[in-house]
Amino acid sequence: MLLLGLLPHVRHDAPPAWSERPRALQNVLMRAPPPLSAIPKAETGVQALLESTPEADGRGIRVAVLDTGCDLAAAGLQTTSDGKPKYLDFLDCTGGGDIDTSLGASPRDDGTLLGLSGRSLKLGAWAEGVREFRLGALRLYALGSMPSSALRRVKSERKASFAAQHHHATGEVQRQLDSLPPEERAAKEDLELQLAQLDEMMKEYSDDGPLLDVVLFQDEARVWRAVVDKSGEGDLSDATPMAPYKHEQQARGAHGGGACASCHVRGTLGAQVYEGGDILSVVTDAGSHGTHVAGIVAANFEEAPELNGVAPGAQILACKIGDGRLQGGETGTGLVRALIAAKAYQCDLINLSYGEPAWQHDKGRVSATLTAAVRQWGMALFTSAGNDGPALSSLGSPGALSAPITVGAYVSPAMMAEQYSMLPVAAVAGAAYSFSSRGPTHDGFLPSLCAPGGAIAPVPRHSLQGRAQYHGTSMSSPNACGAAACVLSALRRRGVRPPPPALRRALENSARTVALRDEWAEGAGLLDAAAAAAYAAAHDGKPAQHVEFELRVPSRGGARGVYLRDRAEVRAPLAVAVSVAPLFEQAAPRSEEEVRALLALQLHLRLEPSAEWITAPASLFLGSAKERGSQSFTVRVDPTRLAPGAHFARVQAFDIADPSRGALFSLPVTVIIPHSAPPPPADDADAHPPIEFPIQLRGGLPVRRFVSAPAAAEWATLKLRTAALPDGPHVVTVHVVPCARGDLPTRYTQTKKSVALREHSVEELAVPVRGGATLELCLQLAWLANPAPAALDASLEFHSLGVRGAPMVPRAVRLGHSETYARLEVEAPLRTERLAPKAKVTVVERAIRPSHHVLAAGSAERDVLPPSDAVAQANPLARGLQIHSMVLTYRFDVAPEGDATEQVVVPRLAPLHDQLYDSPLDSMLWRLEDSNGQPLKYGGAMHDASDTPLKKGEYTLSVLLRHPERGQLAALKDLPLLLRMPLAAPVDCPIYSGRGDATTGGYGGAAAVKEAWLRRGGRAELYVCRPSAKLPSWLRAGDVLDGLVTLDEAQPHATRLPLAVEMPPPPPPPPPPPEAQRSANASATEGTAAADEKALAEAIFEAKLRRLAALRQEGAAADRFDSLAAAMTASDEPSVDLLLEVLAFKRACTPPADVADGGVAEWRAAEVSLAADKLTAPGGPIDPALVAQYFGVAHDADAMSEEAKETEKSMKQKRKAVRIGLLCKAEALAACLDDFNSTSAQTIAEREDGGGKLAKFNDAVVELKRWVSGEGDLEEESDKDCLALTLLRYEIGRARPGAALAVARKRLKSQQAGGAGAKALTVECIKLYRSLGLDFWAANAEETLFARFPVVKLPL
């Protein structure tokens, strides 16, 4: 998960997990005076370049920072060194800040506007002459609208202020209670209840944040300007309208007064307007990471230049790709839009300090767009390598893409001393940080170079500090990007403008070797800006200097290098063909100049291996290769002469005519020779002996041991033993990577842990392995904790139970819909193994299809990929490629089991899950809403969203998919959505040793398998059965119970298998009684003809009743409904169903035209009372006395006859009808008292009871309470809401505000999610709070109302 805001202090040697993105850690300790290496420049030659050319500080260079967004008012980020605005613009590319402003409005006669919040908005002088406005609304706490650190602080401060007001209010109530004499018992009881309710309210306090009105308009110059009511009080008279940032460099403080009482966010807020004013984008940062990165690139402190970033003269385009709705995680939408914007603003460089695991490198829509930004649009892209080291093959995307410049993290001795205050226990040379991700990828690719990976740089003001120390490859990438800006700035002074390939070649060919060399982390070495500038100037314009070459190894799946790792690959020499293709981005048809460039490419190259174990041809002639596609040569790798360990070399191509240019391209070669292989056991041996080796650790350099696992191995036990540690305890990063083959990211297979070593101790880890593959055990000493050398002994002992097989993700143990068990064969091929199996299911998985889909073209301003530079040069009117979007809508319901009030649901679009850079789509984003449209959760392509507890109710999930081809989107219109719903507690699945016991479910006392031992060579059968305990009643056919089978509970991580149990169809309902029995139950005197006649009459009556219901639902006129109802009443016996239908119509119908507006309530009360009374009137269908008498005695359901059961059913229906009738009557009478409900302190009893309305209402409620003891007596949610509203008004009328409060709060807590009645009930609570002087609680409830019932729907 993305680290946001004030990042927690964590151990610097412990790398963050892949899920913690962007890649940064923080040390919040500040130093004064600032250290020389606060933002390191000497290490990369920038200091030397600036000393020789002071103006080469990035002036004239534009850098797009794709990150969490920036605080535009942060220290050092106001202007460049030559006086230009530091920021070109500030864009929210995620769409998270988009507000719908398509609704137009004109000022009212008094000059105010009616805002979407319902507030009257007072305008200022800025609105003079403006006749047309656009309206929008923004919830301050809307997911992603505020940095998380600021949000936490705002909520904390608001709660403190609120608690103080609450304390004062409760004190007032207590004083009232204390002042009452004992005889006023009823008043004292209600005040006591009021105090109890206030106490519970404060315990359950929640803060949904204010709803802020937004006004948008165009000024006389047709520039859009926005005003946000940051006070939340409607007074905009003193506001300063804000134009899009690029017009006037306006940014406002994102802190407010009334709405954020006493809170000061100290962030900045910008605005952008799209779609002709239909969309206002409110731009804020999503955390401190982006500001820190921008500060490393280009901070400029005029008064304190020692604090400067690497390129203080550069300008920044701040592109927010970290979506606050996803806790700052990047989205494809944000990345693609940011790249489009970078091109539109003519940026020279891009920095992207984000990353994720990837299944396929150089694949996917986002990866293709990143590649296009470099190769087609002419922008050099710098990206971080990742923080998943120190083991090999830990590189993720976009660091593993070919086009970007991937930067590893380097730490110098000066940084160790000055940034980390390291104790001088032992000297540690400059080296790669332990966390820096390493190559090679599975196809042999490495990072490009390295740069300092730690910095003390500016952070947003909302973090309440000026600068902070972070480290990670997130910091090394902007350091390199800033150095490149200085190089470009120096070159432009000489008239040199190198394109991305030439810049990359200059940086790599001039890089310096690091003292503790680790090619897989450092690539070409440590960047040297001064040397790079000199190189680029010296070789500018030489043949193919600006051309990028693509190398592939066709026989190894088009690999970009050679990576030999497993034992079978290194037993003999290997010869591979390597193809080389120069990359030309040209228009179609080509111009004369482009044709000349192709013809001019004539290179005579010398191929030079860097190691003697590689043989390559002496030379290669290379032309444009357009006809043949590529030129090829053969490389022979001989690993048979290599010692155990990791070996690296390159085959480099030099221009024979000018070797000083360095390598024009190179092929990386990595060979792993296992240190030892497990010897086969003797015939009489019981197990493979463990592999043991001593290890000497020293600061700064990882120690790697490679072991070829036995073919049958499934896991291994790693033991680390220490003897005496004379320099004290140590902290060691243990990183085990079982294999590096296929498309499975290392993240899914690795074991990584920070271990504290103490003398004479043993640390033991169980690690999964892949049989037959070469495992890497990597250990690295944490130089910050204790850099002194340390010695230890390591041993690996391999195990297997013969069920997982070679795949690192084993196939699930699956019980199909019709199966009662699944069979497993286990064996012990390597040693005697403990077998202690356990099977549990923990989650229900349900797949649902979308109910509908909507396809639309994306934004014309933000979602059009520009043509390549070559095409644009050939045709200035060339159009770009439109990106389209599709929104899929899924609907589902939640019904928690038993006493549970909530069910956790985790949505997942499985086919697109865990793919971002390599996804076949541009983007995927989903939003979960309740039935009122309240957004509850957002989720993206990477990682599951956090657990979302949902109350009973209906929900909607909308999924946004994007792609340039509408046909591709249309092909996915039926894409299934997976809902994962954890069970309240794990449910055991018994495991038996025999098929018979599994078939009978252990009937007869058969015991499940508990613990056994398998001798080497032994085998056993296990039968995993269906869950033995009761399962939730909401399970459906087709659901899948998901869980794990663990074969040894002592080694759960290493011996587990996925378990899937498919739910069969439910058993059919019991058959109805035979026809003969039905006849016997019928009246003996009723003949066949009479029965037919009765059935026909019943069918006709039911048809008429359905027609009545249809008229009611259509909102038909009263005369149509009454005519049919009267006809039915005249021709049929009194019917409960008919009278209930009439009652339902009268409850909601439109009154006749002759009823005045003020008399609607009285008219409806009369009509509803008449309809309700008919239910229980003499001669009516219900005798309430008989119903009451029936339920006054107990009835034994088990002993009932069929006739008695029918009687009970009839009585229940009648009781329900009586309850509904009384409830509707009381509700209608309560509506007549609305004029009296403006306060509760002045009770209805103290006012004139005109027409006896109060008495009638009280009588109705008293009768209602005789039949309804609580909401449990009612079935429909709407009736429960009606009961609560009615009783609330009843208690207010009795001068019992405490009781009224209790009634309302009880119902609000029991309501289903999205309950429509919650709005009316909350409105009544707000009135009640205000009448009690609890204005602060009323304001809190209004904010809750805005959150639960959104006034606008935010774009997805």
Disulfide bonds with the S-S distance in Angstrom:
none
